Amino acid sequence: MTAMSFSGAISYRATAFIVVAPLLVLVVIYACLWPLDVPTAFFRLQHGANTPEITPKDELEAAPEGVAMENRTLIIAILNKAYVEPNAMLDLFLQSLGEGENTEFLIDHLLFVAVDQRAFNRCRTLELHCYNLVTEGVDFSKEVFYMSDAFNNMMWRRTLFLGDVLQRGYSFIFTGSHRKPS
C-alpha cells in the first residue's frame, strides 16, 4: 500500500468517524433523556401502556424479538445492493463469523437492515433475520455522493432507525458498512 493510498484511507475513515460518531452520540443522549411517557413524532412510537386493548406489533417491534440476546442486545448491520452481491461483503462477513473462534452463534443475533429491495431479497433468500428499511420518496439503491442531500437523507434515516431501536429498549452493536453500487 502506498503512502498516498494509506493516507486516503485514513482520511476517509477519519471523515466518516467525525460525521457519524457525533450523530450516534446525540441519538443515544436524546433516547436516554426523553421521558418514556411523552409520545413524540420524532421516533414515531405508539405508547399503549395505559390502554387495556392489545395493539398489534409493527414490523420494527417484531424484528429484534427473535434476534436479541437475553439482555436485549443485538447486532445491526446495514445492507445495500452492492454489499449483498454474491461472493461480496455479506458472504465474507457471514463466512468470517462462521469460521471465527466461538463467533458462529452471533449470526443468530444479527439483524440485517436492508435499505433497498435487492438487499432485502438476498437477505431473505439466505434465511437471515432481515428488516426492510423503507423511506418514502428516496431510493437508496442508487449511488450517493458524500454530503449530498441524498447522502444526508440516508444518514439521518439510518440514525432515526437506530433511535427507534433504542427507544424500544434494545442495545446494539452497529456495523454500517456501505459500498458504492456498481
BAPA-11914 format. One record per residue (C-alpha): residue in three letters; x, y negated, z. Coordinates in steps of 0.1 Angstrom, whole numbers, padded with zeros to 4 digits, always signed. Example, Ala and Ser with C-alpha at 12.3 -4.5 7.8 and 13.67 -1.06 7.14 Angstrom:
<atoms>
ALA+0123+0045+0078/SER+0137+0011+0071/
</atoms>
This chain:
<atoms>
MET+0000+0000+0000/THR+0015-0034-0010/ALA+0017-0063+0014/MET-0008-0082-0007/SER-0035-0054-0006/PHE-0029-0047+0031/SER-0033-0085+0038/GLY-0065-0085+0017/ALA-0079-0055+0037/ILE-0071-0072+0070/SER-0087-0105+0057/TYR-0119-0087+0046/ARG-0122-0068+0079/ALA-0115-0099+0100/THR-0141-0119+0080/ALA-0167-0092+0084/PHE-0160-0089+0121/ILE-0162-0127+0125/VAL-0196-0127+0108/VAL-0213-0096+0122/ALA-0200-0095+0158/PRO-0215-0128+0169/LEU-0248-0118+0154/LEU-0249-0085+0172/VAL-0239-0102+0205/LEU-0268-0127+0201/VAL-0293-0099+0194/VAL-0282-0080+0225/ILE-0283-0111+0247/TYR-0317-0120+0233/ALA-0331-0085+0238/CYS-0318-0084+0273/LEU-0332-0118+0283/TRP-0366-0117+0266/PRO-0393-0108+0291/LEU-0409-0075+0281/ASP-0444-0086+0288/VAL-0442-0115+0263/PRO-0451-0105+0228/THR-0430-0120+0200/ALA-0434-0121+0163/PHE-0396-0121+0161/PHE-0394-0084+0169/ARG-0430-0076+0157/LEU-0437-0055+0188/GLN-0470-0041+0199/HIS-0473-0042+0237/GLY-0502-0019+0246/ALA-0492-0013+0282/ASN-0524-0029+0296/THR-0548-0012+0272/PRO-0562+0022+0281/GLU-0566+0035+0245/ILE-0537+0053+0228/THR-0522+0034+0199/PRO-0506+0053+0170/LYS-0469+0052+0168/ASP-0453+0032+0140/GLU-0425+0048+0119/LEU-0398+0029+0138/GLU-0412+0041+0171/ALA-0413+0077+0160/ALA-0379+0078+0141/PRO-0355+0077+0171/GLU-0375+0100+0193/GLY-0363+0132+0177/VAL-0328+0118+0172/ALA-0318+0102+0205/MET-0299+0120+0233/GLU-0314+0124+0267/ASN-0301+0090+0277/ARG-0319+0074+0247/THR-0287+0068+0228/LEU-0283+0075+0191/ILE-0260+0067+0162/ILE-0274+0045+0135/ALA-0258+0045+0100/ILE-0269+0022+0072/LEU-0271+0038+0038/ASN-0274+0023+0003/LYS-0273+0039-0031/ALA-0236+0037-0035/TYR-0230+0053-0001/VAL-0252+0084-0009/GLU-0238+0093-0044/PRO-0228+0130-0045/ASN-0193+0135-0031/ALA-0191+0099-0019/MET-0190+0083+0016/LEU-0221+0101+0031/ASP-0208+0135+0022/LEU-0174+0126+0036/PHE-0190+0112+0068/LEU-0210+0144+0073/GLN-0181+0166+0065/SER-0159+0148+0090/LEU-0184+0153+0117/GLY-0189+0189+0108/GLU-0152+0197+0109/GLY-0142+0175+0138/GLU-0134+0189+0172/ASN-0167+0190+0192/THR-0184+0165+0169/GLU-0208+0186+0149/PHE-0236+0180+0175/LEU-0235+0143+0167/ILE-0252+0149+0133/ASP-0284+0157+0152/HIS-0282+0123+0169/LEU-0277+0103+0137/LEU-0305+0081+0123/PHE-0297+0072+0088/VAL-0314+0039+0078/ALA-0318+0036+0040/VAL-0320+0001+0026/ASP-0331+0013-0009/GLN-0353+0041-0022/ARG-0324+0061-0038/ALA-0306+0063-0005/PHE-0338+0073+0013/ASN-0345+0101-0012/ARG-0310+0115-0009/CYS-0312+0114+0029/ARG-0344+0133+0028/THR-0330+0158+0003/LEU-0302+0165+0028/GLU-0328+0170+0055/LEU-0312+0144+0077/HIS-0330+0120+0102/CYS-0340+0092+0078/TYR-0357+0058+0082/ASN-0366+0037+0052/LEU-0359+0001+0060/VAL-0383-0018+0036/THR-0380-0055+0032/GLU-0408-0071+0012/GLY-0396-0091-0018/VAL-0360-0080-0015/ASP-0341-0053-0035/PHE-0311-0042-0015/SER-0301-0017-0042/LYS-0285-0044-0063/GLU-0250-0058-0057/VAL-0250-0088-0035/PHE-0221-0112-0031/TYR-0207-0122+0003/MET-0225-0152+0018/SER-0251-0154-0010/ASP-0287-0158+0000/ALA-0293-0121-0008/PHE-0263-0111+0014/ASN-0275-0132+0043/ASN-0311-0118+0040/MET-0296-0083+0041/MET-0275-0091+0072/TRP-0305-0107+0090/ARG-0328-0079+0081/ARG-0303-0054+0095/THR-0298-0075+0127/LEU-0336-0077+0132/PHE-0339-0040+0127/LEU-0312-0033+0154/GLY-0330-0058+0177/ASP-0362-0037+0172/VAL-0344-0006+0182/LEU-0330-0023+0214/GLN-0365-0037+0223/ARG-0378-0001+0222/GLY-0354+0009+0249/TYR-0327+0027+0229/SER-0289+0022+0229/PHE-0270+0029+0198/ILE-0236+0032+0182/PHE-0238+0014+0148/THR-0219+0021+0116/GLY-0229-0003+0088/SER-0205+0006+0060/HIS-0218-0006+0026/ARG-0202-0001-0007/LYS-0210-0021-0037/PRO-0233-0003-0061/SER-0215+0009-0092/
</atoms>
